[in-house]
Amino acid sequence: MLNGVGKVRTMVYSGGSDYNDAGPNLVVLSLRKEDRVWVAHFRGQGYNEYGHLTTFSGFLI
């Protein structure tokens, strides 16, 4: 999310495996000083079998 607006979505299908699968993604954003960026999971708008496991990394390019 960037200032309350979704910028990227991801999806993963486990195919019945016993392992945790990942649905990685990447987004490059041009940010201003006051911008706010965060990761969000929208309840009822996705399937999340094993809990809310998310990661976020950010760096200055």
N, C-alpha and C positions, 0 to 999 in steps of 0.2 A: 504494500500500500504506500502511496505517496500522497500525503496530505488528504487522506481519506478516499483516494481513488485507486482502484485495483489496476496494477500494471502488468502482472503476469500470473498465469495459472498453471497448474501441473496435474497430471493424472498418472496413476500406476495401476497395473493389473497383475495380481500375484500369480495367476495361472494355477492356483491350487498348491503352490509350493509351501513347505514348512518354514521358509526363511522370510525374514523381513525384506521387502523390496523397496526400492527408492524411485521417486519420480523427480529427478533433479531438473533445475531450470537455471537460467541466467538472465539477468536484465542489467543494462547499463543505463543509468539515469543521469541527466544533467541537473544538479541540485543548486539551490540558492541557500543562503545563510539560514533562513528561518524554516526551511522545509523539514517535514517530519516523515520518516520512513519506518515501516514495521512489517512484520509477518503476521498474517491473519488466517484463521480457518473459519469458514462460514458454516455454522451448524445448519443442517437441512439442505445444504447445497453441495454435498460431497459425501463420500463414503470413507470413514476413518475407522478401521477395524481395531487397531491396537493402541489407540490413544493419540494424543496430540504431540507427535514427535516432529519438531521442525528445527532448522538451523538457519542462521543468517550471518553473512559476512559482508563487510563493507570496507572499502578503501578508496583513497584519493588517487585518481589517475592524472 
